[in-house]
C-alpha cells in the first residue's frame, strides 16, 4: 500500500490552510500530476473574505517543496484538473479508486471517470498562483515559486504539509522561504479504527490563536479530502489551553 504525505501551501504539515471553515464559500478537491507523473490530490477552500486554504496529499517519497513547485508548474500550464462521473463533479474519485474498484473503492468500474481541466485564473485551484503571476508581471516558474513560499502577511495563504504514512497523517510542517519547517505545537496521534487525533497547543498570544485557527482549517481541508468527520474539544486552562481535533472515517 503506497505511503502518502499531505502538503498544505503554507505550513509544514503537508497541509495548506488560510481561512476559518465556518466562513468558507467555495470548496474544491482537485488534482495535478507531478514531474514523475504521480497524481497529487489537493483540498482547497475559499472564505467569504477571500482567504484561501490548500491541503496537498503527496506520496511520502516526494519532498514537500518539490510537490509545491510542481503545483506552480501545473497551474501556470493550466494542467490542474478534477474528475467527473456521469457529467457531475466527483471530488472523492481518482485514478487509484477507479482502477482498484474493490471493496474500498468509491467508484464502480462500470462508470467511467472523466478528467476535466480546471480553467480560469479566478478558479480556487488557480487563483493564488495566478494572483502572484499578475502581481509580479511574469510567468517565470522560479520567480513565482519563490514568492509563493515567502508569503509573510496575514492576508496570504498558509502552506501546510501533512506527512502521512500508508495514507495516515503522521506530522505537520509549514512551507516557508527556508523550507518545510517543523510545527512542534502540533502532535498527531494515530489510534485504532483509522481514528486520528491532532493535539494543538494554543498559547495566550493573539497571533498564536490566529495561527491555531489556520491550523484547524488545514485539518478540516485534510479531513474533507480523506472523507473524515472531525470533532474539536479543549483541555487545560487559560494558561495552558490545548485543542484536540479527533477525526474518523465518515462511513
C-alpha positions in Angstrom: 0.0 0.0 0.0 1.6 3.3 -1.0 2.7 5.8 1.6 1.4 9.4 1.4 2.2 12.8 2.6 -0.2 15.7 2.9 1.1 19.1 1.8 -0.5 22.5 2.5 0.6 25.6 0.9 1.9 27.4 3.9 2.7 25.2 6.9 5.0 22.1 7.3 2.4 19.6 7.7 1.6 18.7 4.2 -1.4 20.8 4.7 -2.2 24.2 3.4 -4.7 26.4 5.2 -5.7 30.0 5.3 -9.3 30.7 6.5 -11.9 29.7 9.0 -14.1 26.8 7.8 -17.3 28.4 9.0 -16.7 31.3 6.6 -15.9 29.1 3.6 -17.9 29.8 0.5 -16.1 27.8 -2.1 -14.6 24.3 -1.7 -12.9 22.2 -4.3 -10.9 19.0 -4.4 -8.7 18.9 -7.5 -5.6 17.1 -8.8 -2.4 17.7 -10.7 0.5 15.4 -11.8 4.0 15.9 -10.5 7.2 15.6 -12.5 7.1 11.8 -12.1 3.5 11.5 -13.4 2.1 10.8 -10.0 -1.3 12.2 -9.1 -1.5 14.7 -6.3 -4.8 15.5 -4.6 -5.5 19.0 -3.2 -8.3 20.1 -1.0 -8.9 23.8 -1.2 -11.4 26.3 0.4 -12.0 29.9 -0.1 -13.8 32.1 2.6 -16.3 34.9 2.1 -13.4 37.2 3.0 -11.2 35.9 0.2 -8.9 33.8 2.4 -7.7 30.6 0.8 -6.6 27.3 2.2 -4.9 24.4 0.4 -4.1 20.9 1.6 -1.8 18.7 -0.6 -1.8 14.9 -0.2 1.5 13.6 -1.5 3.5 10.3 -1.6 6.0 10.3 1.3 9.0 9.8 -1.0 8.3 13.3 -2.6 9.8 16.4 -0.9 7.1 19.0 0.1 8.9 21.8 -1.7 9.2 19.7 -4.8 5.5 18.9 -4.8 4.6 22.6 -4.3 7.0 23.6 -7.2 5.2 21.1 -9.4 1.9 22.6 -8.4 3.1 26.0 -9.6 4.2 24.5 -12.9 0.8 22.7 -13.3 -1.1 25.9 -12.5 0.8 28.1 -14.9 0.5 25.5 -17.6 -3.3 25.2 -16.9 -3.0 21.5 -16.1 -4.9 21.3 -12.8 -8.0 19.0 -13.1 -11.0 17.5 -11.4 -12.8 14.2 -12.1 -16.4 14.0 -13.3 -18.7 11.0 -13.3 -21.9 10.9 -15.2 -21.3 14.5 -16.0 -21.1 15.6 -12.4 -18.0 16.5 -10.3 -16.7 13.6 -8.2 -14.4 15.1 -5.5 -13.7 11.7 -3.9 -12.8 10.0 -7.2 -9.3 9.5 -8.5 -7.4 7.0 -10.7 -6.5 4.9 -7.7 -10.1 4.5 -6.6 -11.2 3.8 -10.2 -8.6 1.2 -11.1 -8.9 -0.6 -7.8 -12.7 -0.8 -7.9 -12.5 -3.1 -4.9 -14.4 -3.0 -1.6 -12.7 0.3 -0.6 -13.4 1.9 -4.0 -15.8 4.9 -4.2 -16.3 4.3 -7.9 -17.8 1.4 -9.8 -15.6 0.1 -12.7 -18.7 0.2 -14.9 -18.9 4.0 -14.6 -16.1 5.8 -16.3 -14.3 8.8 -14.8 -13.5 11.8 -17.0 -10.8 14.3 -16.3 -11.9 17.9 -16.7 -9.4 20.8 -16.8 -9.9 23.4 -14.1 -9.8 26.6 -16.2 -9.9 30.3 -15.2 -7.4 32.4 -13.3 -10.0 33.1 -10.6 -10.9 29.4 -10.0 -9.9 28.5 -6.5 -7.4 25.9 -7.8 -5.5 28.6 -9.7 -6.2 32.0 -8.1 -3.3 32.1 -5.6 -0.6 31.3 -8.1 -2.2 33.3 -10.9 -2.5 36.3 -8.5 1.2 36.2 -7.8 1.9 36.0 -11.6 -0.2 39.1 -12.1 1.4 40.9 -9.2 5.0 40.1 -10.4 4.1 40.7 -14.1 5.8 37.4 -15.0 5.0 33.7 -15.6 8.5 32.6 -14.6 8.0 29.4 -12.5 11.1 30.0 -10.3 10.1 33.6 -9.5 6.5 32.8 -8.7 7.6 29.7 -6.7 10.0 31.8 -4.6 7.3 34.5 -4.0 4.6 31.9 -3.1 6.8 30.3 -0.5 7.7 33.6 1.1 4.2 35.0 2.0 4.5 36.6 5.4 1.4 38.7 5.7 -1.8 37.7 7.5 -3.6 38.1 4.1 -1.7 35.4 2.4 -2.5 31.7 2.3 -0.7 29.4 4.7 1.2 26.4 3.1 0.8 23.3 5.3 2.1 19.8 4.7 0.8 16.7 6.4 3.4 13.9 6.4 1.5 10.7 6.1 2.3 7.0 6.0 0.0 4.5 4.4 -2.5 7.3 4.0 -2.4 8.2 7.7 -1.2 11.6 8.9 2.0 11.4 11.0 3.2 15.0 11.4 2.8 18.6 10.2 5.1 21.2 8.7 4.9 24.7 7.1 6.4 25.6 3.7 8.3 28.9 4.0 11.2 30.5 2.2 13.5 28.4 4.4 11.9 25.1 3.5 9.3 22.9 5.3 9.6 23.9 8.9 8.5 21.7 11.8 5.4 22.6 13.8 6.2 21.4 17.3 2.9 22.8 18.6 1.0 20.0 16.7 1.1 16.4 17.7 -0.6 13.8 15.5 -1.7 10.5 17.1 -2.9 7.5 15.2 -5.5 5.4 17.1 -7.4 2.2 16.3 -10.1 2.0 13.7 -8.4 4.7 11.4 -9.0 7.4 14.0 -6.6 10.4 14.1 -6.1 12.9 16.9 -4.5 16.3 16.3 -3.4 17.9 19.6 -2.6 21.6 19.2 -1.2 23.9 21.9 -2.9 27.3 21.7 -0.9 29.7 23.9 -2.1 33.1 25.0 -0.8 35.4 22.3 -3.5 36.7 19.9 -1.3 36.0 16.8 -0.8 32.4 18.1 -4.6 32.0 18.4 -4.9 33.1 14.7 -2.2 30.7 13.7 -4.1 27.9 15.6 -7.2 28.7 13.7 -5.4 28.4 10.4 -4.1 25.0 11.6 -7.6 24.0 12.4 -8.7 25.0 8.8 -5.9 23.0 7.3 -7.0 19.9 9.2 -10.6 20.5 8.0 -9.3 20.5 4.4 -7.4 17.3 5.1 -10.5 15.6 6.6 -12.6 16.7 3.6 -10.2 15.1 1.2 -10.0 11.9 3.3 -13.8 11.8 3.9 -13.3 12.1 7.6 -15.6 13.6 10.2 -13.8 15.7 12.9 -14.7 16.9 16.4 -12.9 19.6 18.4 -12.6 19.6 22.2 -10.5 21.7 24.5 -8.4 20.7 27.5 -6.4 22.6 30.2 -7.0 26.2 31.5 -6.4 29.6 30.1 -2.7 29.5 30.8 -2.2 26.0 29.2 -5.1 25.5 26.8 -4.9 22.8 24.1 -7.3 21.9 21.4 -7.8 18.3 20.3 -9.3 17.5 16.9 -10.4 13.9 16.6 -11.1 12.7 13.0 -12.6 9.4 11.9 -13.9 7.9 8.7 -17.4 9.1 7.8 -18.6 5.7 6.6 
